Amino acid sequence: MDLENVILICIYILQFLTALKLLSQLVQLGLKVRSHWSDLFKRLRQLIGNVQECQKSEIRATRFFERTLCRLLQSSSQVMLVALFLRLLVVQWHLLWHTPHEMQPALDLSNLLAYALLLLLCSWPQLVTPQSLDVWYIVLQVLCTLPLFSTKPADVTMVSLVTLLPRFLLALCCRHMWLAVLGGTLHWMISLQSVWTFQSGDLFMAQSAELVVFFAGMVTMRHQMYENVRVSLSLQKRSIELGAVSSLLYGFCDAVVELDDELKITNTANQLSTMLLRSLGSPPPNLMGSEFLRLFLEEDRGVLKSSLCSTSVTSRVSARMVDALGSTVQLELLHTSFRNEDQQTCRLVGMRELQEAADVAPLKTPRAGMESNMSLLFDACSFEILGATDAFKRMMRDFGSFMDDLDQLSIYDLLGPEENSIALVSSIQSAVNSFDTERPLSSRQVQAIQLGSLEILNHKVEAVLTLQNDELLKTVVGTLAVSLGATPRMRSKARSHRGSPRPHQSHVAEGRSGSILDLRKDHAHASL
């Protein structure tokens, strides 16, 4: 059996396999349409009901698609310009030496004109607009078709193959696809007319196969480009929506975290780290990659996991979180789901600490159960106030003070009678004098002093003073923590201690120590 018979048998086998493949695809399509007939009617009704919205989205996608075609034409012009430049160099060389070249001389004139037009497009890109795409296509397509009239019948196929890539790029850049189909069909008909009397059978099949490949590639590429534009617009819209939801959560919640499908934290979660280590004065760790459920009590993890894994769009759940000191924090969680760029289901979770009604509704008289986080930071050398917590400012307003900007005041401005201020200043000065300032600042030594009862704006409070070196200010700073009628505690009412009780002074030393950066982090966190 010779080679020709083997090739013929292989062609028959491949044609048979192709027919089977097409038949199986048709059967699958018929079964799918039959099983989803009701869904098809439902989608049609939805499409009719939302026709106006669909038209707006299609118009927007079409506008962006036309801009993409303009950029494609500009890029294609640069590529074709380089190719024509090299070809014209070869033609120029042969013309200078008066020697014929075998690079299809029928293309010389059209290539020369096309080079001039492409140079114009590359020099002035503003000439390429969505309205001018069809004009440029017609002009360049005519230049690709004219050489067929002066080409020998035996060279028509070669000339058509040489211009196939430029014609394909032009068809992709055309604004209306029907115009590209018309241009390709005219080129095919002119090529057939040129070879009709010269081996018409083989050349007809070659030109027809080229036309089929041309149309298939053009339609596929244009459809894929349009779908890419629609997907990018959809992702852009989803990004805007997700950004709006994130901004809303950041303004409403104390901390916002992103979780993957395994409920692991995918962002740095600095706000959550600050909530966990707020009372330690330590820098917040990076929680990226850690398990989110491990931060909560074990008895609350099941309910929290079922809520996070639910299919509802937005949900709310309450849970108790354990902070770095072993205390429980009652939280309210708001979460919603979204899909990332890998089409994985992720969750955006906002958390805010629940407070009692007495902590939320301000009273006209001082509250006996005010927040324990009432403290201010001051320079122990000059007694100038460096900052104060929001709870301390609320206490000052309850005392009848309207001094909102405490950073411009000193300790003297807050105290009551002169004899009390002298006694307090003397106590602070004695503590500063006994403070070991010779040790390096990096040691962060802390000293806590129980000041007892004193008056602030003629109201008696219990105060504790904490002194420590501050690395940023290069000086000794003091933290004055106060409470009404009782020694200050570590946590507010919303938190309950789960660990073994500690001596009171150690709580103060650990909970109220910190630099000016720690207080400003708390203040920025509270402002969120």
Secondary structure, DSSP 8 states (H G I E B T S, - for coil): --HHHHHHHHHHHHHHHHHHHHHHHHHHHHHHHHHTHHHHHHHHHHHHHTHHHHHHHHHHHHHHHHHHHHHHHHHHHHHHHHHHHHHHHHHHHHHHTT---SS-GGGHHHHHHHHHHHHHHHH-GGG--TTTHHHHHHHHHHHHHGGGGGS-GGGHHHHHHHTHHHHHHHHHH-SSHHHHHHHHHHHHHHHHHHSTTSSHHHHHHHHHHHHHHHHHHHHHHHHHHHHHHHHHHHHHHHHHHHHHHHHHHHHHSSEEEEE-TTSBB-S--HHHHHHHTTTTT------TTSBSGGGB-HHHHHHHHHHHTSS-SEEEEEEEEE-TTSEEEEEEEEEEEEE-TT--EEEEEEEEE---HHHHS--SS--TT--S--EEEEETTT-BEEEE-HHHHHHHHHTT-----GGG-BGGGTB-SHHHHHHHHHHHHHHHHHS--SS-GGG--EEEEEEEEEEETTEEEEEEEEEEEETTTTEEEEEEEEESSS---SS-TTEEE-S----HHHHHHHHS---HHHHHHHHHHHH-
